[in-house]
Amino acid sequence: MQRPKSYQISFLLVVLALLLAWVLNISSGSVAIPFEAMLSSLFGGKIEVESWNYIIWNYRIPKGFTAVLVGGGLSVSGLLMQTLFRNPLAGPFVLGISSGASLGAALLLMGTSLISGFASFTLLNDITLAIAASIGSFLVLLVVMVVANRIKDTMALLIIGLMFGSITAAIVSVLAYFSTAENLQRFIFWSFGSVGNLSQTQVLLLAGITGFGVLLSILSIKRLNAFLLGENYAQSLGVSLKKSRLIIIIATGLLAGGITAFAGPIAFVGLAVPHLTRQIFDTMEHRILIPAVFLYGAILMLLCDTIAQLPNSASILPINAITSLVGAPVVIWLLVRKRKMLF
């Protein structure tokens, strides 16, 4: 009976760490706002400068909430892929779903170079860009689901997903070759990833997509635990492999595709956080791993976004670079310290 109690304490500490990371994130930015003023604004008190109130509620809080959704959602999708394929190198991008989102964005941002007169209307519209990326990820997800329904071998599905990623990357390269310098620059900036450019409506839509994806993951806990023991054992427990794979793929598609559509391709988080969580919690039980992975992913994304915001400067570093520079050494240190990889 000691095990659940230790997990309760661990979860309490992680939630407190998440709150601290969130407060640190919204208290930092290009405009220096005193910590006391920020707390007063959060609790409805009076604030000296009205513009500070606007910055906190209309920019920093939505950005912090987006970072939580992005980090948590990508981490859960990475856990799903690593469990489904029983491969520690699998991540949310292995099925080509995020590559499909990148292709949709590339077609809008760079493909318009080949069609004169269309770019001026759409390129400056963030909602149009999110829709284009969503359509790209949805089409790839649709193809992957059709393929998954026809083949029985999970590893073959992994290889096919990687091939889809290669095809979409090749098309993006061709578009980049023929694109104008201005459109190519827009796509590169989008590929850096960002959690700060979303409107409140977009944040709510992202929250709905991420929430539904996480809900499907929670409903699949029994299936995920069975997959860890092998497909034959899972079948002996009465788990339908075809149905389970489709549900897991849909959940991954919603999480990885939706997040990429709204925040751009965020690297490393989905691959590394599941390993980080397994090392800290020392368990393979998905009833524990799914909420823990979401929380750790949210904390990592908040910290990386805080680092990316140069203090008292309008410049913001690419979030993709920060996630790798901050997260990779932590995972390497944990693996060296534990001297083993749980999987």
C-alpha positions as CSV (number, residue, x, y, z in Angstrom):
1,M,0.0,0.0,0.0
2,Q,3.1,2.3,0.1
3,R,3.3,2.7,-3.7
4,P,0.2,4.8,-4.4
5,K,1.1,7.1,-1.5
6,S,4.5,7.8,-3.0
7,Y,2.9,8.6,-6.3
8,Q,0.4,11.0,-4.7
9,I,3.3,12.9,-3.1
10,S,5.2,12.9,-6.5
11,F,2.2,14.2,-8.3
12,L,1.7,16.9,-5.7
13,L,5.3,18.0,-6.2
14,V,4.9,18.0,-10.0
15,V,1.7,20.1,-9.8
16,L,3.5,22.6,-7.6
17,A,6.4,22.7,-10.0
18,L,4.0,23.3,-12.8
19,L,2.4,26.3,-11.0
20,L,5.8,27.8,-10.3
21,A,6.9,27.3,-13.9
22,W,3.6,29.0,-15.1
23,V,4.1,32.0,-12.7
24,L,7.7,32.3,-13.9
25,N,6.6,32.2,-17.5
26,I,3.9,34.9,-17.3
27,S,6.2,37.1,-15.2
28,S,8.9,37.3,-17.9
29,G,8.8,39.0,-21.2
30,S,10.0,42.0,-23.2
31,V,8.1,44.4,-20.9
32,A,9.4,44.4,-17.3
33,I,6.4,44.1,-15.0
34,P,6.9,44.0,-11.2
35,F,6.1,40.7,-9.6
36,E,3.7,42.4,-7.1
37,A,1.8,44.1,-9.9
38,M,1.5,40.8,-11.7
39,L,0.0,39.1,-8.7
40,S,-2.3,42.0,-8.1
41,S,-3.5,41.7,-11.7
42,L,-4.1,37.9,-11.4
43,F,-6.2,38.3,-8.3
44,G,-8.3,41.3,-9.6
45,G,-6.5,44.0,-7.7
46,K,-5.6,47.5,-8.9
47,I,-2.5,47.9,-11.0
48,E,-0.4,51.0,-11.6
49,V,-0.1,50.8,-15.3
50,E,-3.2,49.7,-17.3
51,S,-1.1,48.5,-20.2
52,W,0.5,45.9,-17.9
53,N,-3.0,44.5,-17.2
54,Y,-3.6,44.2,-20.9
55,I,-0.2,42.4,-21.5
56,I,-0.8,39.9,-18.7
57,W,-4.4,39.0,-19.6
58,N,-4.3,39.2,-23.4
59,Y,-0.8,37.9,-24.2
60,R,1.1,36.3,-21.3
61,I,-1.7,34.1,-19.8
62,P,-2.9,32.8,-23.2
63,K,0.7,32.1,-24.1
64,G,1.4,30.3,-20.9
65,F,-1.8,28.2,-21.3
66,T,-0.8,27.4,-24.9
67,A,2.7,26.2,-23.7
68,V,1.0,23.9,-21.2
69,L,-1.2,22.4,-24.0
70,V,1.6,22.1,-26.5
71,G,4.1,20.5,-24.1
72,G,1.6,18.2,-22.5
73,G,-0.1,17.1,-25.7
74,L,3.1,16.4,-27.6
75,S,4.5,14.4,-24.6
76,V,1.4,12.2,-24.4
77,S,1.4,11.6,-28.2
78,G,5.1,10.6,-27.9
79,L,4.2,8.2,-25.1
80,L,1.5,6.6,-27.3
81,M,3.8,6.1,-30.2
82,Q,6.6,4.6,-28.1
83,T,4.1,2.2,-26.5
84,L,2.4,1.2,-29.8
85,F,5.7,0.5,-31.6
86,R,7.6,-0.6,-28.5
87,N,10.4,1.6,-29.7
88,P,12.2,4.2,-27.5
89,L,13.0,6.3,-30.6
90,A,9.4,6.7,-31.7
91,G,7.8,10.1,-31.3
92,P,4.8,12.1,-32.3
93,F,6.2,12.6,-35.8
94,V,6.8,9.0,-36.8
95,L,3.5,8.6,-38.6
96,G,4.1,11.6,-40.8
97,I,1.1,13.5,-39.3
98,S,3.1,16.5,-38.3
99,S,4.9,16.4,-41.6
100,G,1.5,16.6,-43.2
101,A,0.8,19.8,-41.2
102,S,4.1,21.2,-42.3
103,L,3.2,20.4,-45.9
104,G,-0.1,22.2,-45.6
105,A,1.6,25.2,-44.2
106,A,4.3,25.0,-46.9
107,L,1.7,24.8,-49.7
108,L,0.0,28.0,-48.4
109,L,3.2,29.9,-47.6
110,M,5.4,28.8,-50.5
111,G,3.1,27.2,-53.0
112,T,1.4,30.5,-53.6
113,S,4.7,31.7,-55.2
114,L,3.6,29.7,-58.3
115,I,0.1,31.2,-58.3
116,S,0.3,35.0,-58.6
117,G,-2.3,37.2,-56.8
118,F,-3.3,34.6,-54.2
119,A,-0.6,35.1,-51.6
120,S,-1.5,38.7,-50.6
121,F,-4.9,37.6,-49.2
122,T,-3.9,34.5,-47.2
123,L,-0.4,34.7,-46.0
124,L,-0.9,37.2,-43.3
125,N,-3.9,35.3,-41.8
126,D,-2.9,33.1,-38.9
127,I,-6.3,31.3,-38.9
128,T,-5.9,30.4,-42.6
129,L,-2.4,29.0,-41.9
130,A,-3.7,26.9,-39.0
131,I,-6.5,25.6,-41.3
132,A,-4.1,24.7,-44.1
133,A,-1.8,22.9,-41.6
134,S,-4.8,21.1,-40.1
135,I,-6.0,19.9,-43.5
136,G,-2.5,18.6,-44.3
137,S,-2.2,16.6,-41.0
138,F,-5.8,15.3,-41.4
139,L,-5.2,14.0,-44.9
140,V,-2.0,12.2,-43.9
141,L,-3.9,10.8,-40.8
142,L,-6.7,9.6,-43.1
143,V,-4.2,7.8,-45.3
144,V,-2.4,6.3,-42.3
145,M,-5.7,5.0,-40.9
146,V,-6.6,3.4,-44.2
147,V,-3.2,1.7,-44.3
148,A,-3.5,0.6,-40.6
149,N,-6.8,-1.0,-41.4
150,R,-5.3,-3.1,-44.1
151,I,-2.0,-4.3,-42.6
152,K,-1.5,-6.3,-39.5
153,D,2.2,-5.7,-38.8
154,T,2.8,-2.7,-36.5
155,M,6.4,-2.3,-37.5
156,A,5.4,-2.1,-41.2
157,L,3.0,0.7,-40.2
158,L,6.0,2.5,-38.6
159,I,8.0,2.2,-41.8
160,I,5.1,3.4,-43.9
161,G,4.7,6.4,-41.5
162,L,8.3,7.3,-41.9
163,M,8.0,7.0,-45.7
164,F,5.0,9.5,-45.6
165,G,7.3,11.8,-43.6
166,S,10.0,11.5,-46.3
167,I,7.5,12.2,-49.1
168,T,6.1,15.3,-47.5
169,A,9.6,16.6,-46.6
170,A,10.6,16.1,-50.3
171,I,7.6,18.1,-51.5
172,V,8.4,20.9,-49.0
173,S,12.0,20.9,-50.4
174,V,10.7,21.3,-53.9
175,L,8.4,24.1,-52.9
176,A,11.3,25.8,-51.0
177,Y,13.4,25.6,-54.1
178,F,10.9,27.5,-56.3
179,S,9.7,29.8,-53.6
180,T,10.5,33.5,-53.3
181,A,12.9,34.6,-50.6
182,E,10.0,36.4,-48.7
183,N,7.7,33.4,-48.7
184,L,10.6,31.0,-47.8
185,Q,11.4,33.3,-44.8
186,R,7.8,33.1,-43.6
187,F,7.9,29.3,-43.7
188,I,11.2,29.2,-41.9
189,F,9.8,31.4,-39.1
190,W,6.7,29.2,-38.9
191,S,9.0,26.1,-38.6
192,F,10.8,27.6,-35.6
193,G,7.6,27.0,-33.6
194,S,5.8,29.5,-31.3
195,V,3.3,29.5,-28.5
196,G,2.7,33.2,-28.4
197,N,0.9,34.0,-31.6
198,L,-2.5,32.5,-30.9
199,S,-5.8,34.4,-30.3
200,Q,-8.0,33.4,-27.5
201,T,-10.4,31.7,-29.9
202,Q,-7.4,29.7,-31.3
203,V,-6.3,28.8,-27.8
204,L,-9.8,27.5,-26.9
205,L,-9.9,25.4,-30.1
206,L,-6.4,24.0,-29.4
207,A,-7.6,23.2,-25.9
208,G,-10.6,21.3,-27.2
209,I,-8.5,19.3,-29.7
210,T,-5.8,18.5,-27.1
211,G,-8.4,17.6,-24.4
212,F,-10.1,15.2,-26.8
213,G,-6.8,13.6,-27.7
214,V,-5.8,13.1,-24.1
215,L,-9.3,11.7,-23.3
216,L,-8.9,9.1,-26.0
217,S,-5.4,8.3,-24.5
218,I,-6.9,7.8,-21.0
219,L,-9.7,5.6,-22.4
220,S,-6.9,3.5,-24.0
221,I,-4.9,2.8,-20.8
222,K,-5.8,-0.9,-20.7
223,R,-4.9,-1.3,-24.4
224,L,-1.6,0.5,-23.9
225,N,-0.6,-1.6,-21.0
226,A,-1.4,-4.7,-23.0
227,F,0.7,-3.6,-25.9
228,L,3.8,-3.4,-23.6
229,L,3.6,-7.2,-23.3
230,G,3.4,-7.8,-27.0
231,E,0.6,-8.0,-29.5
232,N,0.1,-11.8,-29.0
233,Y,-0.4,-11.3,-25.3
234,A,-2.7,-8.3,-25.9
235,Q,-4.9,-10.5,-28.2
236,S,-5.0,-13.2,-25.5
237,L,-6.4,-10.5,-23.1
238,G,-9.2,-9.8,-25.6
239,V,-7.8,-6.6,-27.0
240,S,-8.6,-5.9,-30.6
241,L,-5.3,-5.0,-32.2
242,K,-6.9,-3.3,-35.3
243,K,-9.4,-1.2,-33.2
244,S,-6.7,-0.3,-30.6
245,R,-4.2,0.8,-33.2
246,L,-6.8,3.0,-34.9
247,I,-7.8,4.7,-31.6
248,I,-4.2,5.3,-30.7
249,I,-3.4,6.7,-34.1
250,I,-6.4,9.0,-34.0
251,A,-5.4,10.3,-30.5
252,T,-1.8,10.8,-31.8
253,G,-3.1,12.5,-34.9
254,L,-5.3,14.9,-32.9
255,L,-2.5,15.8,-30.5
256,A,0.5,16.0,-32.9
257,G,-1.4,17.3,-35.9
258,G,-3.5,19.9,-34.0
259,I,-0.6,21.2,-32.0
260,T,1.6,21.5,-35.1
261,A,-1.1,23.3,-37.0
262,F,-1.5,26.0,-34.3
263,A,2.1,26.2,-32.8
264,G,4.3,24.9,-35.6
265,P,6.6,21.8,-35.4
266,I,8.0,21.6,-31.9
267,A,10.9,19.2,-31.8
268,F,12.3,16.9,-29.0
269,V,9.5,17.3,-26.4
270,G,7.4,14.3,-27.5
271,L,10.4,12.1,-27.8
272,A,12.3,13.0,-24.6
273,V,9.6,13.7,-22.0
274,P,8.2,10.1,-21.9
275,H,11.8,8.8,-21.1
276,L,12.3,11.5,-18.5
277,T,9.0,10.5,-16.8
278,R,9.7,6.8,-16.8
279,Q,13.1,7.5,-15.2
280,I,11.7,9.7,-12.5
281,F,8.5,7.6,-11.7
282,D,10.2,4.2,-12.4
283,T,7.0,2.7,-13.7
284,M,5.5,1.5,-17.0
285,E,1.8,1.7,-15.8
286,H,0.0,4.1,-18.2
287,R,-2.5,5.0,-15.5
288,I,0.4,6.8,-13.8
289,L,2.4,7.7,-17.0
290,I,-0.2,9.6,-19.0
291,P,-0.9,12.3,-16.4
292,A,2.7,12.5,-15.3
293,V,3.9,12.8,-18.9
294,F,1.4,15.6,-19.6
295,L,2.6,17.5,-16.5
296,Y,6.3,17.1,-17.2
297,G,5.8,18.1,-20.8
298,A,3.9,21.2,-19.7
299,I,6.7,22.2,-17.3
300,L,9.4,21.6,-19.8
301,M,7.6,23.7,-22.4
302,L,6.9,26.6,-20.0
303,L,10.6,26.6,-18.9
304,C,11.8,26.6,-22.5
305,D,9.5,29.4,-23.5
306,T,10.7,31.4,-20.5
307,I,14.3,30.9,-21.6
308,A,13.4,31.8,-25.2
309,Q,12.1,35.2,-24.1
310,L,15.2,37.4,-23.7
311,P,14.6,39.7,-20.7
312,N,13.7,43.3,-21.5
313,S,14.1,42.6,-25.2
314,A,11.6,42.3,-28.1
315,S,13.6,39.4,-29.5
316,I,12.5,35.8,-28.9
317,L,14.7,32.8,-29.6
318,P,13.4,29.9,-31.7
319,I,11.5,27.6,-29.3
320,N,12.7,24.5,-31.2
321,A,16.3,25.3,-30.5
322,I,15.6,25.9,-26.8
323,T,13.6,22.6,-26.3
324,S,16.6,20.6,-27.6
325,L,19.3,22.7,-25.8
326,V,17.6,22.5,-22.5
327,G,16.0,19.1,-22.6
328,A,18.6,16.9,-24.2
329,P,21.3,17.3,-21.5
330,V,18.7,16.6,-18.8
331,V,17.7,13.3,-20.4
332,I,21.3,12.3,-21.0
333,W,22.1,13.0,-17.4
334,L,19.2,10.9,-16.2
335,L,20.0,8.0,-18.4
336,V,23.7,8.0,-17.3
337,R,22.6,8.3,-13.7
338,K,20.1,5.4,-13.9
339,R,22.3,3.4,-16.3
340,K,19.3,1.9,-17.9
341,M,16.4,2.8,-20.1
342,L,12.9,1.7,-19.0
343,F,10.9,0.2,-21.8
